[in-house]
Every structure is written in structure tokens, then in C-alpha cells.
Amino acid sequence: MLTTGLPQGTVPKLERPGPLRERVYEALLELITTRALQPGQHLVESELAGHLGVSRQPVREALQRLNTEGWVDLRPAQGAFVHEPTEAEADQLLSVRTLLEAEAARLAAANSGSAGIAALEALCAKGENAVAEDDIDLAVATNAEFHAKVMELAGNVVLSELAGQVDRRVRWYYQPVARQRGRQSWIEHRELITAIADRDEQRATAVMRAHTEHTRTTYHHREEG
């Protein structure tokens, strides 16, 4: 049975100001999203509290909330474990992501100006550098930034809110395939930028749909570490 086992220095002590239970929740969710806490890993309240520099109570409350949201499984007489996503769960989420992102790309092509294009190009360069340096955490974070920028440029608040609801889980599924997707992912991002800059809504939609489908396929055929 795995225990928390976080590397020394992975988790900074939380500052006291602000709603502590919310900060503990966000810290644990980030550790799960980035897979510092792996699917199936046993979460020991006392160990997590020690890492975060808090008492066990806010950790217990956070774990209960994460259980309600499907990030953690609370098992009677066993404790808390990071949820292990099924292939069906991943497929459903990534399929929905494809629909949202394709529409965002279309709207971005219709609405974006030079400043938006420049922002996408800067993020793409940042992501390419992260891949070149094999900085997977930065590559994943920058990938999320890039897609969030496309969503912002789409200018549809409702679409953006829906995408925000799945963003954390998309990062969770993308983390284990980021190295496999590697440079190809950013080549596809460059193709998308070109379509948006050309204001080609149909092309932008097609490129984004293919891009997100590639990620979904890669996840299902990922190399298990």
C-alpha cells in the first residue's frame, strides 16, 4: 500500500491568512492534478497535514470534498485514495473537451486580433522550449495556458465557464501523455495559430478537433510507467 510519500520540498507550508480549508483543498487538488499524488495512492491525513503545516481537520474536510467531486475515493476501514480514472471516464471527458475546444477555436478565428495572435505565439514558443528542455510540468502548464487563451479569445463567457469546469481534469489526463505528445502537440498548436490568424473558422475548427482527438487517442494508448 502506497503512502503519501511526497518528495521533500514538494509542498510549501501554507500561509495562515485566508480561508485555510479552501487553501488546503486547492493545494491537494493541485498535487493530484499534477500527479505528484498518483492515482491509487493512499492519502494519510497525518502525513498530508505535516507536509502542509496544518492540523488534520482541514485536511479531513478537503478529502471529503475531493471525494464528493470524484478526485478521491474514501474506502471504509481503509482510508482515502486518489481516484483511479477508468478508460470510460477519460473518454467521456476528453470527448466533451473536443466539442468545447473546437467551438472555441472557431470563435477565436472569428474574433481574434493581432494582440491575441501574439499572445498565442508567445505561449507556443514557451511550450516548445519546455518540450526541448524536457520540462514536462512546464509543458503541461503551458498547454493549459494556451488552450485557456484560445477560450478567452473566443469571447463566449458560457463556453469559457463550461471549459473551466473540465480544465483541471483535462490537465490530469494530459500529464501522463505530455512527453509522448511532445513536439507534435506544439506543431499542431502552430497550425491552429495560422488558421486563427487567417480568420479561417472552418480550418481552425478542424485543426482543434484533430488536435484534441490526438490527445484522446494518445491517452488510451499511453505508455504505462
mmCIF file of the C-alpha atoms, coordinates in Angstrom:
data_MODEL
# 
_entry.id   MODEL 
# 
loop_
_atom_site.group_PDB 
_atom_site.id 
_atom_site.type_symbol 
_atom_site.label_atom_id 
_atom_site.label_alt_id 
_atom_site.label_comp_id 
_atom_site.label_asym_id 
_atom_site.label_entity_id 
_atom_site.label_seq_id 
_atom_site.pdbx_PDB_ins_code 
_atom_site.Cartn_x 
_atom_site.Cartn_y 
_atom_site.Cartn_z 
_atom_site.occupancy 
_atom_site.B_iso_or_equiv 
_atom_site.pdbx_formal_charge 
_atom_site.auth_seq_id 
_atom_site.auth_comp_id 
_atom_site.auth_asym_id 
_atom_site.auth_atom_id 
_atom_site.pdbx_PDB_model_num 
ATOM 1   C CA . MET A 1 1   ? 0.000   0.000  0.000   1.00 0.00 ? 1   MET A CA 1 
ATOM 2   C CA . LEU A 1 2   ? 1.413   3.347  -1.015  1.00 0.00 ? 2   LEU A CA 1 
ATOM 3   C CA . THR A 1 3   ? 1.593   6.209  1.449   1.00 0.00 ? 3   THR A CA 1 
ATOM 4   C CA . THR A 1 4   ? 1.721   9.893  0.683   1.00 0.00 ? 4   THR A CA 1 
ATOM 5   C CA . GLY A 1 5   ? 5.485   9.836  0.064   1.00 0.00 ? 5   GLY A CA 1 
ATOM 6   C CA . LEU A 1 6   ? 5.856   13.353 -1.337  1.00 0.00 ? 6   LEU A CA 1 
ATOM 7   C CA . PRO A 1 7   ? 9.455   14.406 -2.023  1.00 0.00 ? 7   PRO A CA 1 
ATOM 8   C CA . GLN A 1 8   ? 10.952  16.853 0.438   1.00 0.00 ? 8   GLN A CA 1 
ATOM 9   C CA . GLY A 1 9   ? 10.175  20.407 -0.608  1.00 0.00 ? 9   GLY A CA 1 
ATOM 10  C CA . THR A 1 10  ? 7.340   19.421 -2.972  1.00 0.00 ? 10  THR A CA 1 
ATOM 11  C CA . VAL A 1 11  ? 4.685   21.161 -0.913  1.00 0.00 ? 11  VAL A CA 1 
ATOM 12  C CA . PRO A 1 12  ? 5.238   24.582 0.620   1.00 0.00 ? 12  PRO A CA 1 
ATOM 13  C CA . LYS A 1 13  ? 3.796   25.308 4.043   1.00 0.00 ? 13  LYS A CA 1 
ATOM 14  C CA . LEU A 1 14  ? 0.507   27.161 3.692   1.00 0.00 ? 14  LEU A CA 1 
ATOM 15  C CA . GLU A 1 15  ? 0.242   30.726 4.918   1.00 0.00 ? 15  GLU A CA 1 
ATOM 16  C CA . ARG A 1 16  ? -2.329  31.207 7.665   1.00 0.00 ? 16  ARG A CA 1 
ATOM 17  C CA . PRO A 1 17  ? -4.225  34.258 6.269   1.00 0.00 ? 17  PRO A CA 1 
ATOM 18  C CA . GLY A 1 18  ? -7.306  33.435 4.230   1.00 0.00 ? 18  GLY A CA 1 
ATOM 19  C CA . PRO A 1 19  ? -9.767  30.524 4.451   1.00 0.00 ? 19  PRO A CA 1 
ATOM 20  C CA . LEU A 1 20  ? -7.478  27.665 5.448   1.00 0.00 ? 20  LEU A CA 1 
ATOM 21  C CA . ARG A 1 21  ? -9.799  24.848 4.410   1.00 0.00 ? 21  ARG A CA 1 
ATOM 22  C CA . GLU A 1 22  ? -10.002 26.303 0.896   1.00 0.00 ? 22  GLU A CA 1 
ATOM 23  C CA . ARG A 1 23  ? -6.235  26.634 0.655   1.00 0.00 ? 23  ARG A CA 1 
ATOM 24  C CA . VAL A 1 24  ? -5.714  23.051 1.799   1.00 0.00 ? 24  VAL A CA 1 
ATOM 25  C CA . TYR A 1 25  ? -8.292  21.865 -0.728  1.00 0.00 ? 25  TYR A CA 1 
ATOM 26  C CA . GLU A 1 26  ? -6.601  23.790 -3.565  1.00 0.00 ? 26  GLU A CA 1 
ATOM 27  C CA . ALA A 1 27  ? -3.163  22.505 -2.551  1.00 0.00 ? 27  ALA A CA 1 
ATOM 28  C CA . LEU A 1 28  ? -4.298  18.879 -2.529  1.00 0.00 ? 28  LEU A CA 1 
ATOM 29  C CA . LEU A 1 29  ? -6.199  19.282 -5.789  1.00 0.00 ? 29  LEU A CA 1 
ATOM 30  C CA . GLU A 1 30  ? -3.107  20.733 -7.451  1.00 0.00 ? 30  GLU A CA 1 
ATOM 31  C CA . LEU A 1 31  ? -0.977  17.841 -6.193  1.00 0.00 ? 31  LEU A CA 1 
ATOM 32  C CA . ILE A 1 32  ? -3.492  15.387 -7.621  1.00 0.00 ? 32  ILE A CA 1 
ATOM 33  C CA . THR A 1 33  ? -3.855  17.256 -10.915 1.00 0.00 ? 33  THR A CA 1 
ATOM 34  C CA . THR A 1 34  ? -0.098  17.338 -11.488 1.00 0.00 ? 34  THR A CA 1 
ATOM 35  C CA . ARG A 1 35  ? 0.157   13.698 -10.345 1.00 0.00 ? 35  ARG A CA 1 
ATOM 36  C CA . ALA A 1 36  ? 2.564   14.488 -7.544  1.00 0.00 ? 36  ALA A CA 1 
ATOM 37  C CA . LEU A 1 37  ? -0.055  12.356 -5.808  1.00 0.00 ? 37  LEU A CA 1 
ATOM 38  C CA . GLN A 1 38  ? -0.597  9.411  -8.149  1.00 0.00 ? 38  GLN A CA 1 
ATOM 39  C CA . PRO A 1 39  ? -3.900  7.663  -8.961  1.00 0.00 ? 39  PRO A CA 1 
ATOM 40  C CA . GLY A 1 40  ? -4.434  4.889  -6.448  1.00 0.00 ? 40  GLY A CA 1 
ATOM 41  C CA . GLN A 1 41  ? -2.081  6.428  -3.896  1.00 0.00 ? 41  GLN A CA 1 
ATOM 42  C CA . HIS A 1 42  ? -3.031  6.153  -0.227  1.00 0.00 ? 42  HIS A CA 1 
ATOM 43  C CA . LEU A 1 43  ? -3.588  9.560  1.349   1.00 0.00 ? 43  LEU A CA 1 
ATOM 44  C CA . VAL A 1 44  ? -2.715  9.624  5.049   1.00 0.00 ? 44  VAL A CA 1 
ATOM 45  C CA . GLU A 1 45  ? -4.232  12.595 6.861   1.00 0.00 ? 45  GLU A CA 1 
ATOM 46  C CA . SER A 1 46  ? -1.374  13.000 9.338   1.00 0.00 ? 46  SER A CA 1 
ATOM 47  C CA . GLU A 1 47  ? 1.290   12.912 6.606   1.00 0.00 ? 47  GLU A CA 1 
ATOM 48  C CA . LEU A 1 48  ? -0.560  15.424 4.422   1.00 0.00 ? 48  LEU A CA 1 
ATOM 49  C CA . ALA A 1 49  ? -1.107  17.694 7.415   1.00 0.00 ? 49  ALA A CA 1 
ATOM 50  C CA . GLY A 1 50  ? 2.610   17.557 8.164   1.00 0.00 ? 50  GLY A CA 1 
ATOM 51  C CA . HIS A 1 51  ? 3.560   18.405 4.576   1.00 0.00 ? 51  HIS A CA 1 
ATOM 52  C CA . LEU A 1 52  ? 1.144   21.334 4.509   1.00 0.00 ? 52  LEU A CA 1 
ATOM 53  C CA . GLY A 1 53  ? 1.924   22.562 8.010   1.00 0.00 ? 53  GLY A CA 1 
ATOM 54  C CA . VAL A 1 54  ? -1.677  22.400 9.202   1.00 0.00 ? 54  VAL A CA 1 
ATOM 55  C CA . SER A 1 55  ? -3.789  20.312 11.578  1.00 0.00 ? 55  SER A CA 1 
ATOM 56  C CA . ARG A 1 56  ? -5.604  17.191 10.408  1.00 0.00 ? 56  ARG A CA 1 
ATOM 57  C CA . GLN A 1 57  ? -9.059  18.811 10.472  1.00 0.00 ? 57  GLN A CA 1 
ATOM 58  C CA . PRO A 1 58  ? -8.777  20.952 7.286   1.00 0.00 ? 58  PRO A CA 1 
ATOM 59  C CA . VAL A 1 59  ? -7.107  18.003 5.541   1.00 0.00 ? 59  VAL A CA 1 
ATOM 60  C CA . ARG A 1 60  ? -10.020 15.747 6.515   1.00 0.00 ? 60  ARG A CA 1 
ATOM 61  C CA . GLU A 1 61  ? -12.509 18.333 5.242   1.00 0.00 ? 61  GLU A CA 1 
ATOM 62  C CA . ALA A 1 62  ? -10.601 18.719 1.979   1.00 0.00 ? 62  ALA A CA 1 
ATOM 63  C CA . LEU A 1 63  ? -10.501 14.961 1.427   1.00 0.00 ? 63  LEU A CA 1 
ATOM 64  C CA . GLN A 1 64  ? -14.251 14.744 1.979   1.00 0.00 ? 64  GLN A CA 1 
ATOM 65  C CA . ARG A 1 65  ? -14.834 17.487 -0.576  1.00 0.00 ? 65  ARG A CA 1 
ATOM 66  C CA . LEU A 1 66  ? -12.445 15.859 -3.056  1.00 0.00 ? 66  LEU A CA 1 
ATOM 67  C CA . ASN A 1 67  ? -14.313 12.604 -2.563  1.00 0.00 ? 67  ASN A CA 1 
ATOM 68  C CA . THR A 1 68  ? -17.604 14.323 -3.405  1.00 0.00 ? 68  THR A CA 1 
ATOM 69  C CA . GLU A 1 69  ? -16.046 15.752 -6.566  1.00 0.00 ? 69  GLU A CA 1 
ATOM 70  C CA . GLY A 1 70  ? -14.606 12.411 -7.663  1.00 0.00 ? 70  GLY A CA 1 
ATOM 71  C CA . TRP A 1 71  ? -10.904 13.147 -7.137  1.00 0.00 ? 71  TRP A CA 1 
ATOM 72  C CA . VAL A 1 72  ? -10.546 10.948 -4.055  1.00 0.00 ? 72  VAL A CA 1 
ATOM 73  C CA . ASP A 1 73  ? -12.110 7.638  -3.044  1.00 0.00 ? 73  ASP A CA 1 
ATOM 74  C CA . LEU A 1 74  ? -12.924 7.175  0.660   1.00 0.00 ? 74  LEU A CA 1 
ATOM 75  C CA . ARG A 1 75  ? -12.956 3.466  1.461   1.00 0.00 ? 75  ARG A CA 1 
ATOM 76  C CA . PRO A 1 76  ? -14.448 2.193  4.744   1.00 0.00 ? 76  PRO A CA 1 
ATOM 77  C CA . ALA A 1 77  ? -11.791 0.903  7.154   1.00 0.00 ? 77  ALA A CA 1 
ATOM 78  C CA . GLN A 1 78  ? -9.054  1.657  4.587   1.00 0.00 ? 78  GLN A CA 1 
ATOM 79  C CA . GLY A 1 79  ? -8.887  5.426  4.267   1.00 0.00 ? 79  GLY A CA 1 
ATOM 80  C CA . ALA A 1 80  ? -8.562  7.849  1.367   1.00 0.00 ? 80  ALA A CA 1 
ATOM 81  C CA . PHE A 1 81  ? -7.033  7.083  -2.017  1.00 0.00 ? 81  PHE A CA 1 
ATOM 82  C CA . VAL A 1 82  ? -6.503  9.189  -5.129  1.00 0.00 ? 82  VAL A CA 1 
ATOM 83  C CA . HIS A 1 83  ? -9.171  8.174  -7.619  1.00 0.00 ? 83  HIS A CA 1 
ATOM 84  C CA . GLU A 1 84  ? -8.038  5.921  -10.448 1.00 0.00 ? 84  GLU A CA 1 
ATOM 85  C CA . PRO A 1 85  ? -9.842  7.096  -13.596 1.00 0.00 ? 85  PRO A CA 1 
ATOM 86  C CA . THR A 1 86  ? -11.344 4.452  -15.850 1.00 0.00 ? 86  THR A CA 1 
ATOM 87  C CA . GLU A 1 87  ? -10.828 4.498  -19.600 1.00 0.00 ? 87  GLU A CA 1 
ATOM 88  C CA . ALA A 1 88  ? -14.536 5.282  -19.996 1.00 0.00 ? 88  ALA A CA 1 
ATOM 89  C CA . GLU A 1 89  ? -14.272 8.306  -17.685 1.00 0.00 ? 89  GLU A CA 1 
ATOM 90  C CA . ALA A 1 90  ? -11.307 9.629  -19.635 1.00 0.00 ? 90  ALA A CA 1 
ATOM 91  C CA . ASP A 1 91  ? -13.019 9.058  -22.958 1.00 0.00 ? 91  ASP A CA 1 
ATOM 92  C CA . GLN A 1 92  ? -16.179 10.868 -21.911 1.00 0.00 ? 92  GLN A CA 1 
ATOM 93  C CA . LEU A 1 93  ? -14.314 13.880 -20.561 1.00 0.00 ? 93  LEU A CA 1 
ATOM 94  C CA . LEU A 1 94  ? -11.913 14.192 -23.488 1.00 0.00 ? 94  LEU A CA 1 
ATOM 95  C CA . SER A 1 95  ? -14.797 13.837 -25.956 1.00 0.00 ? 95  SER A CA 1 
ATOM 96  C CA . VAL A 1 96  ? -16.600 16.739 -24.298 1.00 0.00 ? 96  VAL A CA 1 
ATOM 97  C CA . ARG A 1 97  ? -13.364 18.698 -24.330 1.00 0.00 ? 97  ARG A CA 1 
ATOM 98  C CA . THR A 1 98  ? -13.137 18.208 -28.105 1.00 0.00 ? 98  THR A CA 1 
ATOM 99  C CA . LEU A 1 99  ? -16.583 19.749 -28.604 1.00 0.00 ? 99  LEU A CA 1 
ATOM 100 C CA . LEU A 1 100 ? -15.831 22.756 -26.401 1.00 0.00 ? 100 LEU A CA 1 
ATOM 101 C CA . GLU A 1 101 ? -12.365 23.412 -27.792 1.00 0.00 ? 101 GLU A CA 1 
ATOM 102 C CA . ALA A 1 102 ? -13.433 23.084 -31.443 1.00 0.00 ? 102 ALA A CA 1 
ATOM 103 C CA . GLU A 1 103 ? -16.127 25.713 -30.969 1.00 0.00 ? 103 GLU A CA 1 
ATOM 104 C CA . ALA A 1 104 ? -13.677 27.941 -29.093 1.00 0.00 ? 104 ALA A CA 1 
ATOM 105 C CA . ALA A 1 105 ? -11.232 27.710 -31.985 1.00 0.00 ? 105 ALA A CA 1 
ATOM 106 C CA . ARG A 1 106 ? -13.942 28.696 -34.466 1.00 0.00 ? 106 ARG A CA 1 
ATOM 107 C CA . LEU A 1 107 ? -14.949 31.729 -32.414 1.00 0.00 ? 107 LEU A CA 1 
ATOM 108 C CA . ALA A 1 108 ? -11.312 32.701 -31.843 1.00 0.00 ? 108 ALA A CA 1 
ATOM 109 C CA . ALA A 1 109 ? -10.769 32.728 -35.618 1.00 0.00 ? 109 ALA A CA 1 
ATOM 110 C CA . ALA A 1 110 ? -13.795 34.977 -35.989 1.00 0.00 ? 110 ALA A CA 1 
ATOM 111 C CA . ASN A 1 111 ? -12.899 37.383 -33.193 1.00 0.00 ? 111 ASN A CA 1 
ATOM 112 C CA . SER A 1 112 ? -9.128  37.496 -32.598 1.00 0.00 ? 112 SER A CA 1 
ATOM 113 C CA . GLY A 1 113 ? -6.939  40.482 -33.351 1.00 0.00 ? 113 GLY A CA 1 
ATOM 114 C CA . SER A 1 114 ? -3.168  40.893 -33.580 1.00 0.00 ? 114 SER A CA 1 
ATOM 115 C CA . ALA A 1 115 ? -2.712  41.062 -29.805 1.00 0.00 ? 115 ALA A CA 1 
ATOM 116 C CA . GLY A 1 116 ? -4.451  37.729 -29.330 1.00 0.00 ? 116 GLY A CA 1 
ATOM 117 C CA . ILE A 1 117 ? -2.373  36.094 -32.050 1.00 0.00 ? 117 ILE A CA 1 
ATOM 118 C CA . ALA A 1 118 ? 0.823   37.442 -30.480 1.00 0.00 ? 118 ALA A CA 1 
ATOM 119 C CA . ALA A 1 119 ? -0.196  36.009 -27.104 1.00 0.00 ? 119 ALA A CA 1 
ATOM 120 C CA . LEU A 1 120 ? -0.775  32.582 -28.639 1.00 0.00 ? 120 LEU A CA 1 
ATOM 121 C CA . GLU A 1 121 ? 2.584   32.712 -30.413 1.00 0.00 ? 121 GLU A CA 1 
ATOM 122 C CA . ALA A 1 122 ? 4.359   33.606 -27.161 1.00 0.00 ? 122 ALA A CA 1 
ATOM 123 C CA . LEU A 1 123 ? 2.733   30.696 -25.346 1.00 0.00 ? 123 LEU A CA 1 
ATOM 124 C CA . CYS A 1 124 ? 3.593   28.363 -28.207 1.00 0.00 ? 124 CYS A CA 1 
ATOM 125 C CA . ALA A 1 125 ? 7.260   29.378 -28.046 1.00 0.00 ? 125 ALA A CA 1 
ATOM 126 C CA . LYS A 1 126 ? 7.211   28.844 -24.283 1.00 0.00 ? 126 LYS A CA 1 
ATOM 127 C CA . GLY A 1 127 ? 5.740   25.376 -24.746 1.00 0.00 ? 127 GLY A CA 1 
ATOM 128 C CA . GLU A 1 128 ? 8.234   24.444 -27.454 1.00 0.00 ? 128 GLU A CA 1 
ATOM 129 C CA . ASN A 1 129 ? 11.097  25.446 -25.173 1.00 0.00 ? 129 ASN A CA 1 
ATOM 130 C CA . ALA A 1 130 ? 9.632   23.388 -22.326 1.00 0.00 ? 130 ALA A CA 1 
ATOM 131 C CA . VAL A 1 131 ? 9.478   20.321 -24.578 1.00 0.00 ? 131 VAL A CA 1 
ATOM 132 C CA . ALA A 1 132 ? 13.024  20.917 -25.824 1.00 0.00 ? 132 ALA A CA 1 
ATOM 133 C CA . GLU A 1 133 ? 14.234  21.051 -22.210 1.00 0.00 ? 133 GLU A CA 1 
ATOM 134 C CA . ASP A 1 134 ? 12.094  18.031 -21.237 1.00 0.00 ? 134 ASP A CA 1 
ATOM 135 C CA . ASP A 1 135 ? 10.329  20.122 -18.586 1.00 0.00 ? 135 ASP A CA 1 
ATOM 136 C CA . ILE A 1 136 ? 7.085   18.161 -18.531 1.00 0.00 ? 136 ILE A CA 1 
ATOM 137 C CA . ASP A 1 137 ? 5.461   20.128 -15.708 1.00 0.00 ? 137 ASP A CA 1 
ATOM 138 C CA . LEU A 1 138 ? 6.035   23.396 -17.554 1.00 0.00 ? 138 LEU A CA 1 
ATOM 139 C CA . ALA A 1 139 ? 4.870   21.865 -20.842 1.00 0.00 ? 139 ALA A CA 1 
ATOM 140 C CA . VAL A 1 140 ? 1.616   20.720 -19.237 1.00 0.00 ? 140 VAL A CA 1 
ATOM 141 C CA . ALA A 1 141 ? 1.038   24.072 -17.547 1.00 0.00 ? 141 ALA A CA 1 
ATOM 142 C CA . THR A 1 142 ? 1.778   25.978 -20.752 1.00 0.00 ? 142 THR A CA 1 
ATOM 143 C CA . ASN A 1 143 ? -0.501  23.690 -22.736 1.00 0.00 ? 143 ASN A CA 1 
ATOM 144 C CA . ALA A 1 144 ? -3.302  24.581 -20.323 1.00 0.00 ? 144 ALA A CA 1 
ATOM 145 C CA . GLU A 1 145 ? -2.443  28.275 -20.682 1.00 0.00 ? 145 GLU A CA 1 
ATOM 146 C CA . PHE A 1 146 ? -2.549  28.023 -24.468 1.00 0.00 ? 146 PHE A CA 1 
ATOM 147 C CA . HIS A 1 147 ? -5.962  26.389 -24.525 1.00 0.00 ? 147 HIS A CA 1 
ATOM 148 C CA . ALA A 1 148 ? -7.264  28.856 -21.945 1.00 0.00 ? 148 ALA A CA 1 
ATOM 149 C CA . LYS A 1 149 ? -6.095  31.735 -24.147 1.00 0.00 ? 149 LYS A CA 1 
ATOM 150 C CA . VAL A 1 150 ? -7.921  30.289 -27.158 1.00 0.00 ? 150 VAL A CA 1 
ATOM 151 C CA . MET A 1 151 ? -11.025 30.038 -24.988 1.00 0.00 ? 151 MET A CA 1 
ATOM 152 C CA . GLU A 1 152 ? -10.557 33.642 -23.851 1.00 0.00 ? 152 GLU A CA 1 
ATOM 153 C CA . LEU A 1 153 ? -10.188 34.829 -27.436 1.00 0.00 ? 153 LEU A CA 1 
ATOM 154 C CA . ALA A 1 154 ? -13.432 33.049 -28.330 1.00 0.00 ? 154 ALA A CA 1 
ATOM 155 C CA . GLY A 1 155 ? -15.229 35.678 -26.259 1.00 0.00 ? 155 GLY A CA 1 
ATOM 156 C CA . ASN A 1 156 ? -18.074 33.411 -25.122 1.00 0.00 ? 156 ASN A CA 1 
ATOM 157 C CA . VAL A 1 157 ? -18.496 33.555 -21.350 1.00 0.00 ? 157 VAL A CA 1 
ATOM 158 C CA . VAL A 1 158 ? -20.754 30.499 -21.105 1.00 0.00 ? 158 VAL A CA 1 
ATOM 159 C CA . LEU A 1 159 ? -18.383 28.409 -23.207 1.00 0.00 ? 159 LEU A CA 1 
ATOM 160 C CA . SER A 1 160 ? -15.473 29.574 -21.072 1.00 0.00 ? 160 SER A CA 1 
ATOM 161 C CA . GLU A 1 161 ? -17.291 28.619 -17.852 1.00 0.00 ? 161 GLU A CA 1 
ATOM 162 C CA . LEU A 1 162 ? -18.048 25.145 -19.196 1.00 0.00 ? 162 LEU A CA 1 
ATOM 163 C CA . ALA A 1 163 ? -14.425 24.687 -20.263 1.00 0.00 ? 163 ALA A CA 1 
ATOM 164 C CA . GLY A 1 164 ? -13.281 25.827 -16.831 1.00 0.00 ? 164 GLY A CA 1 
ATOM 165 C CA . GLN A 1 165 ? -15.265 23.023 -15.229 1.00 0.00 ? 165 GLN A CA 1 
ATOM 166 C CA . VAL A 1 166 ? -13.267 20.384 -17.122 1.00 0.00 ? 166 VAL A CA 1 
ATOM 167 C CA . ASP A 1 167 ? -9.888  22.148 -17.273 1.00 0.00 ? 167 ASP A CA 1 
ATOM 168 C CA . ARG A 1 168 ? -8.431  20.544 -14.148 1.00 0.00 ? 168 ARG A CA 1 
ATOM 169 C CA . ARG A 1 169 ? -9.398  17.052 -15.285 1.00 0.00 ? 169 ARG A CA 1 
ATOM 170 C CA . VAL A 1 170 ? -8.015  17.680 -18.763 1.00 0.00 ? 170 VAL A CA 1 
ATOM 171 C CA . ARG A 1 171 ? -4.656  18.558 -17.171 1.00 0.00 ? 171 ARG A CA 1 
ATOM 172 C CA . TRP A 1 172 ? -4.882  15.387 -15.078 1.00 0.00 ? 172 TRP A CA 1 
ATOM 173 C CA . TYR A 1 173 ? -5.336  13.232 -18.171 1.00 0.00 ? 173 TYR A CA 1 
ATOM 174 C CA . TYR A 1 174 ? -2.785  15.163 -20.223 1.00 0.00 ? 174 TYR A CA 1 
ATOM 175 C CA . GLN A 1 175 ? 0.048   14.867 -17.668 1.00 0.00 ? 175 GLN A CA 1 
ATOM 176 C CA . PRO A 1 176 ? 0.886   11.175 -18.366 1.00 0.00 ? 176 PRO A CA 1 
ATOM 177 C CA . VAL A 1 177 ? 0.927   11.666 -22.160 1.00 0.00 ? 177 VAL A CA 1 
ATOM 178 C CA . ALA A 1 178 ? 2.662   15.049 -22.322 1.00 0.00 ? 178 ALA A CA 1 
ATOM 179 C CA . ARG A 1 179 ? 6.040   13.534 -23.149 1.00 0.00 ? 179 ARG A CA 1 
ATOM 180 C CA . GLN A 1 180 ? 4.539   11.271 -25.821 1.00 0.00 ? 180 GLN A CA 1 
ATOM 181 C CA . ARG A 1 181 ? 2.652   14.162 -27.403 1.00 0.00 ? 181 ARG A CA 1 
ATOM 182 C CA . GLY A 1 182 ? 5.799   16.265 -27.100 1.00 0.00 ? 182 GLY A CA 1 
ATOM 183 C CA . ARG A 1 183 ? 6.804   18.404 -30.040 1.00 0.00 ? 183 ARG A CA 1 
ATOM 184 C CA . GLN A 1 184 ? 3.917   17.226 -32.228 1.00 0.00 ? 184 GLN A CA 1 
ATOM 185 C CA . SER A 1 185 ? 1.417   18.866 -29.916 1.00 0.00 ? 185 SER A CA 1 
ATOM 186 C CA . TRP A 1 186 ? 3.081   22.240 -30.411 1.00 0.00 ? 186 TRP A CA 1 
ATOM 187 C CA . ILE A 1 187 ? 3.292   21.742 -34.184 1.00 0.00 ? 187 ILE A CA 1 
ATOM 188 C CA . GLU A 1 188 ? -0.483  21.367 -34.083 1.00 0.00 ? 188 GLU A CA 1 
ATOM 189 C CA . HIS A 1 189 ? -0.725  24.497 -31.958 1.00 0.00 ? 189 HIS A CA 1 
ATOM 190 C CA . ARG A 1 190 ? 1.235   26.380 -34.632 1.00 0.00 ? 190 ARG A CA 1 
ATOM 191 C CA . GLU A 1 191 ? -1.221  25.135 -37.270 1.00 0.00 ? 191 GLU A CA 1 
ATOM 192 C CA . LEU A 1 192 ? -4.073  26.400 -35.131 1.00 0.00 ? 192 LEU A CA 1 
ATOM 193 C CA . ILE A 1 193 ? -2.488  29.828 -34.727 1.00 0.00 ? 193 ILE A CA 1 
ATOM 194 C CA . THR A 1 194 ? -2.148  30.092 -38.515 1.00 0.00 ? 194 THR A CA 1 
ATOM 195 C CA . ALA A 1 195 ? -5.811  29.235 -39.015 1.00 0.00 ? 195 ALA A CA 1 
ATOM 196 C CA . ILE A 1 196 ? -6.908  31.751 -36.376 1.00 0.00 ? 196 ILE A CA 1 
ATOM 197 C CA . ALA A 1 197 ? -4.648  34.457 -37.829 1.00 0.00 ? 197 ALA A CA 1 
ATOM 198 C CA . ASP A 1 198 ? -6.119  33.775 -41.272 1.00 0.00 ? 198 ASP A CA 1 
ATOM 199 C CA . ARG A 1 199 ? -9.608  34.076 -39.754 1.00 0.00 ? 199 ARG A CA 1 
ATOM 200 C CA . ASP A 1 200 ? -10.391 30.680 -41.249 1.00 0.00 ? 200 ASP A CA 1 
ATOM 201 C CA . GLU A 1 201 ? -13.128 29.415 -38.932 1.00 0.00 ? 201 GLU A CA 1 
ATOM 202 C CA . GLN A 1 202 ? -13.582 26.095 -40.691 1.00 0.00 ? 202 GLN A CA 1 
ATOM 203 C CA . ARG A 1 203 ? -9.876  25.315 -40.687 1.00 0.00 ? 203 ARG A CA 1 
ATOM 204 C CA . ALA A 1 204 ? -9.447  26.380 -37.052 1.00 0.00 ? 204 ALA A CA 1 
ATOM 205 C CA . THR A 1 205 ? -12.314 24.085 -36.046 1.00 0.00 ? 205 THR A CA 1 
ATOM 206 C CA . ALA A 1 206 ? -10.838 21.141 -37.951 1.00 0.00 ? 206 ALA A CA 1 
ATOM 207 C CA . VAL A 1 207 ? -7.319  21.652 -36.593 1.00 0.00 ? 207 VAL A CA 1 
ATOM 208 C CA . MET A 1 208 ? -8.515  21.910 -32.995 1.00 0.00 ? 208 MET A CA 1 
ATOM 209 C CA . ARG A 1 209 ? -10.771 18.889 -33.333 1.00 0.00 ? 209 ARG A CA 1 
ATOM 210 C CA . ALA A 1 210 ? -7.911  16.802 -34.740 1.00 0.00 ? 210 ALA A CA 1 
ATOM 211 C CA . HIS A 1 211 ? -5.546  18.130 -32.064 1.00 0.00 ? 211 HIS A CA 1 
ATOM 212 C CA . THR A 1 212 ? -7.792  17.191 -29.149 1.00 0.00 ? 212 THR A CA 1 
ATOM 213 C CA . GLU A 1 213 ? -8.604  13.821 -30.726 1.00 0.00 ? 213 GLU A CA 1 
ATOM 214 C CA . HIS A 1 214 ? -4.870  13.080 -30.994 1.00 0.00 ? 214 HIS A CA 1 
ATOM 215 C CA . THR A 1 215 ? -4.545  13.692 -27.256 1.00 0.00 ? 215 THR A CA 1 
ATOM 216 C CA . ARG A 1 216 ? -7.521  11.442 -26.531 1.00 0.00 ? 216 ARG A CA 1 
ATOM 217 C CA . THR A 1 217 ? -6.105  8.640  -28.687 1.00 0.00 ? 217 THR A CA 1 
ATOM 218 C CA . THR A 1 218 ? -2.665  9.014  -27.123 1.00 0.00 ? 218 THR A CA 1 
ATOM 219 C CA . TYR A 1 219 ? -4.149  8.760  -23.644 1.00 0.00 ? 219 TYR A CA 1 
ATOM 220 C CA . HIS A 1 220 ? -5.829  5.467  -24.475 1.00 0.00 ? 220 HIS A CA 1 
ATOM 221 C CA . HIS A 1 221 ? -2.565  4.113  -25.921 1.00 0.00 ? 221 HIS A CA 1 
ATOM 222 C CA . ARG A 1 222 ? -0.257  5.724  -23.374 1.00 0.00 ? 222 ARG A CA 1 
ATOM 223 C CA . GLU A 1 223 ? 2.941   4.100  -22.213 1.00 0.00 ? 223 GLU A CA 1 
ATOM 224 C CA . GLU A 1 224 ? 2.446   3.000  -18.636 1.00 0.00 ? 224 GLU A CA 1 
ATOM 225 C CA . GLY A 1 225 ? 5.360   3.949  -16.402 1.00 0.00 ? 225 GLY A CA 1 
# 
